Amino acid sequence: MKLFDTHCHLNFKAFEKDCHDVLLRSQKNDVNMLIVGTDVKTSDKAIELAEKFEGALCAVGFHPIHIENRAWRQEVPVILKLAEKKSVRAIGEIGFDTFYTKLGSEQEVIKIQTKILDQFFSQAFKIKKPIILHCRGPIDLLKKKMEGNLVNLKKAGAVVHCFPGDELFANFLVKNDFYLGFNGMIFKKHQWDKIIARAPLENILLETDAPYLNPIINRGDRNEPMNVKYICQRIAELKNIPTEQVARVTTRSARVLFKV
């Protein structure tokens, strides 16, 4: 059974000692993956791994939480240039995040995150690559931003990673042929059960967000791409369809989005 983990971070410190072993283990178990960058360093590493290992693709981006502890004015232009590399299949993760924002500074943070998002949107539309969106907090703002760029965004393709929204937002994404990414959070919280049950399988992508959000019993342990099978099984349960069908359709959707 072939599976596709559409969002993982094997380029993070948690994998620095055994990254190659994890990749080889994934290959052996028919799990392909998209390794996602969140700054210059991890974007560079994602490209390195994708160019070395079969079954590994990469995306480059700048995570919105980094605007307060990274030199974003210097990093963002570098990442925009990296996005032009042939081995880069998507741009992201990018978006909005106010989870750690200090009280009273939210509007300034959102202003900067919007500026950065606009730059990545512009580049993605120019080079015709899909976008991986992150949002923790201002979901209405993300929806508004997507609506304002709808024509170009539909041409590029997009997935809202670690889907954070309600049924209204899910319906908006489905209506416009975007994707909803689900990971181990669907084991921890059940607010997405009905959304998953009702959403067309063709609009759902599987992800682990490894090394985070381990879906199995020891959830504090490091997650890895092989665990995407548990996400697949849970979605099959919620939709009351065979696991193999979920694997087949979600893998096909990932290949379409990332032009594999």
For each residue, the residues with C-beta under 8 A, 3 or more apart:
1: 30 229 243 244 247
2: 30 31 32 247 248 251
3: 30 31 32 206 228 229 232 247 250 251
4: 31 32 33 34 205 206 228 250 251 254 255
5: 8 26 31 32 33 34 206 207 208 210 225 228
6: 33 34 159 161 181 205 206 207 254 257 258
7: 34 36 93 132 161 162 181 183 205 207 208 209
8: 5 33 34 35 36 207 208 209 210 224 225
9: 12 14 15 35 36 38 42 209 210 211 212
10: 15 19 22 23 33 35 49 56 210 224 225
11: 15 19 35 36 37 42 43 45 46 49
12: 9 15 16 42 211
13: 16
14: 9 211 222
15: 9 10 11 12 18 19 22 211 222 224
16: 12 13 19
17:
18: 15 21 22
19: 10 11 15 16 22 23 49
20: 23 24
21: 18 24 25
22: 10 15 18 19 25 26 224 225
23: 10 19 20 26 27 49 53 55 56
24: 20 21 27 28
25: 21 22 28 29 224 226
26: 5 22 23 29 31 32 33 55 224 225 226
27: 23 24 30 31 53 54 55
28: 24 25
29: 25 26 226
30: 1 2 3 27
31: 2 3 4 5 26 27 55 225 226 228 229
32: 2 3 4 5 26 55 56 57 251 254 260
33: 4 5 6 8 10 26 55 56 57 225
34: 4 5 6 7 8 56 57 58 59 89 90 254 258
35: 8 9 10 11 45 46 49 50 56 57 58 59
36: 7 8 9 11 46 58 59 61 90 92 93 132
37: 11 42 43 44 45 46 47 58 59 60 61 79 82
38: 9 42 43 61 62 63 66 93
39: 42 43 62 63 66 70 75 79
40: 43 44 75 78 79 82
41: 44 45
42: 9 11 12 37 38 39 45 46
43: 11 37 38 39 40 46 47 58 60 61 79 82
44: 37 40 41 47 48 82
45: 11 35 37 41 42 48 49
46: 11 35 36 37 42 43 49 50 58 59 60
47: 37 43 44 50 51 58 60 82 85 87 88
48: 44 45 51 52
49: 10 11 19 23 35 45 46 52 53 56 58
50: 35 46 47 53 56 57 58 87 88 89
51: 47 48 87
52: 48 49 56
53: 23 27 49 50 56
54: 27
55: 23 26 27 31 32 33
56: 10 23 32 33 34 35 49 50 52 53
57: 32 33 34 35 50 87 89 90 258 260
58: 34 35 36 37 43 46 47 49 50 87 88 89
59: 34 35 36 37 46 88 89 90 91 92 93 132
60: 37 43 46 47 79 82 83 88 91 92
61: 36 37 38 43 79 91 92 93 94 120 132
62: 38 39 66 70 72 75 76 79 94 116 120
63: 38 39 66 93 94 97 134
64: 67 94 95 96 97 113 116 117 134
65: 68 97 99 100
66: 38 39 62 63 69 70 72 75
67: 64 70 72 109 112 113 116
68: 65 100 109
69: 66
70: 39 62 66 67 75
71: 74 75
72: 62 66 67 75 76 112 116
73: 76 77
74: 71 77 78
75: 39 40 62 66 70 71 72 78 79
76: 62 72 73 79 80 116 119 120
77: 73 74 80 81
78: 40 74 75 81 82
79: 37 39 40 43 60 61 62 75 76 82 83
80: 76 77 83 119 120 123
81: 77 78 84
82: 37 40 43 44 47 60 78 79 85 88
83: 60 79 80 88 91 120 123 124 127 129
84: 81 88 127
85: 47 82 88
86:
87: 47 50 51 57 58
88: 47 50 58 59 60 82 83 84 85 91 129
89: 34 50 57 58 59 129 130 258 259 260
90: 34 36 57 59 129 130 131 132 257 258
91: 59 60 61 83 88 94 120 123 124 129 130 131 132
92: 36 59 60 61 95 120 131 132 133 134 161
93: 7 36 38 59 61 63 132 133 134 161
94: 61 62 63 64 91 116 117 120 131 132 133 134
95: 64 92 113 117 133 134 135 142
96: 64 110 113 114 117 134 135 136 137 138 141 142
97: 63 64 65 100 101 113 134 135 136 137
98: 101 106 109 110 136 137 138
99: 65 136 137
100: 65 68 97
101: 97 98 105 106 109 137
102: 105
103: 106
104:
105: 101 102 108 109
106: 98 101 103 109 110
107: 110 111
108: 105 111 112
109: 67 68 98 101 105 106 112 113
110: 96 98 106 107 113 114 138 141
111: 107 108 114 115
112: 67 72 108 109 115 116
113: 64 67 95 96 97 109 110 116 117
114: 96 110 111 117 118 141 145
115: 111 112 118 119
116: 62 64 67 72 76 94 112 113 119 120
117: 64 94 95 96 113 114 120 121 145
118: 114 115 121 122
119: 76 80 115 116 122 123
120: 61 62 76 80 83 91 92 94 116 117 123 124 131
121: 117 118 124 125 131 149 152 153
122: 118 119 125 126
123: 80 83 91 119 120 126 127
124: 83 91 120 121 127 128 129 130 131 156
125: 121 122 128 149 152 153 155 156
126: 122 123
127: 83 84 123 124
128: 124 125 155 156
129: 83 88 89 90 91 124 156
130: 89 90 91 124 156 157 158 159 257 258 259
131: 90 91 92 94 120 121 124 153 156 157 158 159
132: 7 36 59 61 90 91 92 93 94 158 159 161 181
133: 92 93 94 95 142 146 158 159 160 161
134: 63 64 92 93 94 95 96 97 161 162
135: 95 96 97 138 139 142 160 164 165
136: 96 97 98 99 164
137: 96 97 98 99 101
138: 96 98 110 135 141 142
139: 135 142 143 164 165 169
140: 143 144
141: 96 110 114 138 144 145
142: 95 96 133 135 138 139 145 146 160
143: 139 140 146 147 165 169 172
144: 140 141 147 148
145: 114 117 141 142 148 149
146: 133 142 143 149 150 153 158 172 176 178
147: 143 144 150
148: 144 145
149: 121 125 145 146 152 153
150: 146 147 153 154 176
151: 154 155
152: 121 125 149 155 156
153: 121 125 131 146 149 150 156 157 158 176 178
154: 150 151 157 176 177 178
155: 125 128 151 152
156: 124 125 128 129 130 131 152 153
157: 130 131 153 154 178 179 257
158: 130 131 132 133 146 153 178 179
159: 6 130 131 132 133 178 179 180 181 205 257
160: 133 135 142 163 164 165 169 173 178 179 180 181
161: 6 7 92 93 132 133 134 181 207 209
162: 7 134 181 182 183 185 207 209 213
163: 160 170 180 181 182 192 195
164: 135 136 139 160
165: 135 139 143 160 168 169 170
166: 169 170 195
167: 170 171 194 195 198
168: 165 171 172
169: 139 143 160 165 166 172 173
170: 163 165 166 167 173 174 180 195 198 199
171: 167 168 174 175
172: 143 146 168 169 175 176
173: 160 169 170 176 178 179 180 203
174: 170 171 177 178 180 199 200 203
175: 171 172
176: 146 150 153 154 172 173
177: 154 174 203
178: 146 153 154 157 158 159 160 173 174 203
179: 157 158 159 160 173 203 204 205 253 257
180: 159 160 163 170 173 174 195 199 203 204 205
181: 6 7 132 159 160 161 162 163 205 206 207
182: 162 163 185 186 192 196 204 205 206 207 231 235
183: 7 162 186 206 207 208 209 213 215 231
184: 187 188 208 209 212 213 214 215 219 223 227 230 231
185: 162 182 188 189 192 213
186: 182 183 189 190 192 193 196 215 231 234 235 238
187: 184 215 219 230 234
188: 184 185 213 219
189: 185 186 192
190: 186 193
191: 195
192: 163 182 185 186 189 195 196
193: 186 190 196 197 238
194: 167 197 198
195: 163 166 167 170 180 191 192 198 199
196: 182 186 192 193 199 204 235 238 239
197: 193 194 238 239 240
198: 167 170 194 195
199: 170 174 180 195 196 203 204
200: 174 203 204
201: 204 235 239 241 245 246 249 250
202: 249 253
203: 173 174 177 178 179 180 199 200 253
204: 179 180 182 196 199 200 201 235 246 249 250 253
205: 4 6 7 159 179 180 181 182 250 253 254 257
206: 3 4 5 6 181 182 183 228 231 232 235 246 250 254
207: 5 6 7 8 161 162 181 182 183 228 231
208: 5 7 8 183 184 213 215 223 224 225 227 228 231
209: 7 8 9 161 162 183 184 212 213 223
210: 5 8 9 10 213 222 223 224 225 227
211: 9 12 14 15 222 223 224
212: 9 184 209 223
213: 162 183 184 185 188 208 209 210 219 223
214: 184 218 219 220 221 222 223 227
215: 183 184 186 187 208 219 223 227 230 231 234
216: 219 221 227 230
217:
218: 214 221
219: 184 187 188 213 214 215 216
220: 214
221: 214 216 218
222: 14 15 210 211 214
223: 184 208 209 210 211 212 213 214 215 227
224: 8 10 15 22 25 26 208 210 211 227
225: 5 8 10 22 26 31 33 208 210 228
226: 25 26 29 31 229
227: 184 208 210 214 215 216 223 224 230 231
228: 3 4 5 31 206 207 208 225 231 232
229: 1 3 31 226 232 233
230: 184 187 215 216 227 233 234
231: 182 183 184 186 206 207 208 215 227 228 234 235
232: 3 206 228 229 235 236 243 246 247 250
233: 229 230 236 237 243 246
234: 186 187 215 230 231 237 238
235: 182 186 196 201 204 206 231 232 238 239 246 250
236: 232 233 239 240 241 242 243 245 246
237: 233 234 240
238: 186 193 196 197 234 235
239: 196 197 201 235 236 246
240: 197 236 237
241: 201 236 245 246
242: 236 245 246
243: 1 232 233 236 246 247
244: 1 247 248
245: 201 236 241 242 248 249
246: 201 204 206 232 233 235 236 239 241 242 243 249 250
247: 1 2 3 232 243 244 250 251
248: 2 244 245 251 252
249: 201 202 204 245 246 252 253
250: 3 4 201 204 205 206 232 235 246 247 253 254
251: 2 3 4 32 247 248 254 255
252: 248 249 255 256
253: 179 202 203 204 205 249 250 256 257
254: 4 6 32 34 205 206 250 251 257 258 260
255: 4 251 252 258 259 260
256: 252 253 259
257: 6 90 130 157 159 179 205 253 254
258: 6 34 57 89 90 130 254 255
259: 89 130 255 256
260: 32 57 89 254 255
